[in-house]
């Protein structure tokens, strides 16, 4: 204990040593510290036991809350006959059987490019070209530069269409195994890809309309001559000749827009099929007439990329704002034209233009541009203009441009006016390269739902009846509809009750163990005498014992197969509960969850069911800051803090006490040592005197 002068404690007295102090201190610790340690150990045991009890109550609370929830009793199961579809249903859907006939599934557009390649890195085209297509209500143009790899073209298609079309490189096998696929991202008729050139209507009126053809006057003169067709379509026929196809139609009554467009579509297609020079194009898919954009629009498409046009006095009434297809400019310069004199000779489609002869030293960029445009436009079949950004725009009647610089000076001249060497072809010229073949046509899902015909762009259907979701997987056989049976999910209720019984039977033994008292052995549980714990069992059992009298008799848990056995635990007769759910589901719901009843004043109020009552008991025990077990747990934590403080105070007191005692013992031991030395000196003197006498 001590250091310095205290290290020799006991040398003088042989009695006042550390053994004496340690024995005295141990006796004090036994009376002052040990009781506190015992209380602390007891507190720890209580906190651990309380955590276990709260955990068991929470486990009991979970199924009780489920059985107190209205949605538990409105849960539904769905069963589907056959494998044509799957169904899921939300709670509360009326119990019913629904007949579904699936005529067709929604599918996306799948197209293959006919040209094959040895590698993804092979150049797709040696010429600059463009890919045009229409999908989801919008026209897209993809610029394909000469030398772009197959993989880059695939990515350009995806990026350039905002992901509505996907360029995919497939490895199909053979000497040249790589092939470009162009597919729609989504399913549904609106996702169909119309390659080439198109004219699209946007019809909004359901007014009656009659389309008549041009005609000579009647022989009797009563009907005057009609000089022009009300509506016609212009396309290039199989002989590459522009032909005008008149369309006759009589819709004398108001017709919904989708139906009106469908009637017009059928009339146009029939007229094209009746013409021997366009019929083969319709049959082969080179000419297409379809209703798109959910029936609001009609598209007339030439997959070859040749011009399509409409006309006639009533074209506007049919929603055709644009009277001919647009394929875009063939070539646009990359930079503006330089000012001043530009040297060099350039060659466009075998025609030479001497830039030095048409530009001057003092010319501005605009003046040089005007001179170059004039020179190009003077060449038959070529057309040039200046864009709003000051860059040259070139087109050719042939759909093809070959641009080159004559010698180094000519190449420099091309750069100075923003042009690049190479071959540029429009889409119509690259049919041999693309050779597009449709493998699967995008279309809507079509099915009947309890007799009503419905179309949707996807096979996931959740908007026909609120709360019922269908996943269409295949077609149904004619006359054999899939039956969607919607029934109560009684299994969920049974499972919750089983969980409740299991949780109750786990909690009660723990409560018994911690609150028991054995008079023979006088052994008490850790919570014996703690009212907050001792009353838990009786509170729960009082709630479980709830009964209610109805017109059908007395309701209790026993009626539904839940009862106490001889050991005080719950047991469940599952068959009895299932039978009650099958024969009187409303009665089960009213007793378990509660029901709406009228008060004495005639006001409708909610009458609590047994599990709502029990839920409140459990919530009072464990939920929130004012829960009784939370408050009791807080008191245990505070007791633990107080005990730790008391122990530290007692230890500090003993340390001080025995430090002082050691100091005093050292002083007493020193005095005794001096007395012993004096006694030894006197004894020596006596011994010496006695020796002299002898």
Rosetta blueprint (number, residue, H / E / L):
1 X L
2 X L
3 X L
4 X H
5 X H
6 X H
7 X H
8 X H
9 X L
10 X L
11 X L
12 X L
13 X L
14 X L
15 X L
16 X L
17 X L
18 X H
19 X H
20 X H
21 X H
22 X H
23 X H
24 X H
25 X H
26 X H
27 X H
28 X H
29 X H
30 X H
31 X H
32 X H
33 X L
34 X H
35 X H
36 X H
37 X H
38 X H
39 X H
40 X H
41 X H
42 X H
43 X H
44 X H
45 X H
46 X H
47 X H
48 X H
49 X H
50 X H
51 X H
52 X H
53 X H
54 X H
55 X H
56 X H
57 X H
58 X H
59 X H
60 X H
61 X H
62 X H
63 X H
64 X H
65 X H
66 X H
67 X H
68 X L
69 X L
70 X H
71 X H
72 X H
73 X H
74 X H
75 X L
76 X E
77 X E
78 X E
79 X E
80 X E
81 X L
82 X L
83 X L
84 X L
85 X E
86 X E
87 X E
88 X E
89 X E
90 X L
91 X L
92 X L
93 X L
94 X L
95 X L
96 X E
97 X E
98 X E
99 X E
100 X E
101 X E
102 X E
103 X E
104 X E
105 X L
106 X L
107 X E
108 X L
109 X L
110 X E
111 X E
112 X E
113 X E
114 X E
115 X E
116 X E
117 X E
118 X L
119 X L
120 X L
121 X L
122 X L
123 X E
124 X L
125 X L
126 X L
127 X L
128 X E
129 X E
130 X E
131 X E
132 X E
133 X E
134 X E
135 X E
136 X L
137 X L
138 X E
139 X E
140 X E
141 X E
142 X E
143 X E
144 X E
145 X L
146 X L
147 X L
148 X L
149 X E
150 X H
151 X H
152 X H
153 X H
154 X H
155 X H
156 X H
157 X H
158 X H
159 X H
160 X H
161 X L
162 X L
163 X L
164 X L
165 X E
166 X E
167 X E
168 X E
169 X E
170 X E
171 X E
172 X L
173 X L
174 X L
175 X L
176 X L
177 X L
178 X E
179 X E
180 X E
181 X E
182 X E
183 X E
184 X E
185 X L
186 X L
187 X L
188 X L
189 X H
190 X H
191 X H
192 X L
193 X L
194 X E
195 X E
196 X L
197 X E
198 X E
199 X E
200 X E
201 X L
202 X L
203 X L
204 X L
205 X L
206 X L
207 X L
208 X L
209 X E
210 X E
211 X E
212 X L
213 X L
214 X L
215 X E
216 X L
217 X L
218 X L
219 X L
220 X L
221 X L
222 X L
223 X L
224 X L
225 X L
226 X E
227 X L
228 X L
229 X L
230 X L
231 X L
232 X E
233 X E
234 X E
235 X E
236 X E
237 X L
238 X L
239 X L
240 X L
241 X L
242 X E
243 X E
244 X E
245 X E
246 X E
247 X L
248 X L
249 X E
250 X E
251 X E
252 X L
253 X L
254 X L
255 X L
256 X L
257 X H
258 X H
259 X H
260 X H
261 X H
262 X H
263 X H
264 X H
265 X H
266 X H
267 X H
268 X H
269 X H
270 X H
271 X H
272 X H
273 X H
274 X H
275 X L
276 X L
277 X L
278 X L
279 X H
280 X H
281 X H
282 X H
283 X H
284 X L
285 X L
286 X L
287 X E
288 X E
289 X E
290 X E
291 X E
292 X E
293 X L
294 X L
295 X L
296 X L
297 X E
298 X E
299 X E
300 X E
301 X E
302 X E
303 X L
304 X L
305 X L
306 X L
307 X L
308 X L
309 X E
310 X E
311 X E
312 X L
313 X L
314 X L
315 X L
316 X L
317 X L
318 X L
319 X L
320 X L
321 X L
322 X L
323 X L
324 X E
325 X L
326 X L
327 X L
328 X L
329 X L
330 X L
331 X E
332 X E
333 X L
334 X L
335 X L
336 X L
337 X L
338 X L
339 X L
340 X L
341 X L
342 X L
343 X L
344 X L
345 X E
346 X E
347 X E
348 X E
349 X L
350 X L
351 X E
352 X E
353 X E
354 X E
355 X H
356 X H
357 X H
358 X H
359 X L
360 X L
361 X L
362 X L
363 X L
364 X L
365 X H
366 X H
367 X H
368 X H
369 X H
370 X H
371 X H
372 X H
373 X H
374 X H
375 X H
376 X H
377 X H
378 X L
379 X L
380 X L
381 X L
382 X E
383 X E
384 X E
385 X E
386 X E
387 X L
388 X L
389 X L
390 X L
391 X L
392 X E
393 X E
394 X E
395 X E
396 X E
397 X L
398 X L
399 X L
400 X E
401 X E
402 X E
403 X E
404 X E
405 X E
406 X E
407 X H
408 X H
409 X H
410 X H
411 X H
412 X H
413 X H
414 X H
415 X H
416 X H
417 X L
418 X L
419 X L
420 X L
421 X L
422 X E
423 X E
424 X E
425 X E
426 X L
427 X H
428 X H
429 X H
430 X H
431 X H
432 X H
433 X H
434 X H
435 X L
436 X L
437 X E
438 X E
439 X E
440 X E
441 X L
442 X L
443 X E
444 X L
445 X E
446 X E
447 X E
448 X E
449 X E
450 X L
451 X L
452 X E
453 X E
454 X E
455 X E
456 X E
457 X L
458 X L
459 X L
460 X E
461 X E
462 X L
463 X L
464 X L
465 X L
466 X L
467 X L
468 X E
469 X E
470 X E
471 X E
472 X E
473 X L
474 X L
475 X L
476 X L
477 X L
478 X L
479 X L
480 X L
481 X L
482 X E
483 X E
484 X E
485 X E
486 X E
487 X E
488 X E
489 X L
490 X H
491 X H
492 X H
493 X H
494 X H
495 X H
496 X H
497 X H
498 X H
499 X H
500 X H
501 X H
502 X H
503 X H
504 X H
505 X H
506 X H
507 X H
508 X H
509 X H
510 X H
511 X H
512 X H
513 X H
514 X H
515 X H
516 X L
517 X E
518 X E
519 X L
520 X L
521 X L
522 X L
523 X E
524 X E
525 X L
526 X L
527 X L
528 X L
529 X L
530 X L
531 X H
532 X H
533 X H
534 X H
535 X H
536 X H
537 X H
538 X H
539 X H
540 X H
541 X H
542 X H
543 X H
544 X H
545 X L
546 X L
547 X L
548 X E
549 X E
550 X E
551 X L
552 X L
553 X E
554 X E
555 X E
556 X L
557 X H
558 X H
559 X H
560 X H
561 X L
562 X E
563 X E
564 X E
565 X L
566 X L
567 X L
568 X L
569 X L
570 X E
571 X E
572 X E
573 X L
574 X H
575 X H
576 X H
577 X H
578 X H
579 X H
580 X H
581 X H
582 X H
583 X H
584 X L
585 X H
586 X H
587 X H
588 X H
589 X H
590 X H
591 X H
592 X H
593 X L
594 X E
595 X E
596 X E
597 X E
598 X E
599 X L
600 X L
601 X L
602 X L
603 X L
604 X E
605 X E
606 X E
607 X E
608 X E
609 X L
610 X H
611 X H
612 X H
613 X H
614 X H
615 X H
616 X H
617 X H
618 X H
619 X H
620 X H
621 X H
622 X H
623 X L
624 X L
625 X L
626 X L
627 X L
628 X H
629 X H
630 X H
631 X H
632 X H
633 X H
634 X H
635 X H
636 X H
637 X H
638 X H
639 X H
640 X H
641 X H
642 X H
643 X H
644 X H
645 X H
646 X H
647 X H
648 X H
649 X H
650 X H
651 X H
652 X H
653 X H
654 X H
655 X H
656 X H
657 X H
658 X H
659 X H
660 X H
661 X H
662 X H
663 X H
664 X H
665 X H
666 X H
667 X H
668 X H
669 X H
670 X H
671 X H
672 X H
673 X H
674 X H
675 X H
676 X H
677 X H
678 X H
679 X H
680 X H
681 X H
682 X H
683 X H
684 X H
685 X H
686 X H
687 X H
688 X H
689 X H
690 X H
691 X H
692 X H
693 X H
694 X L
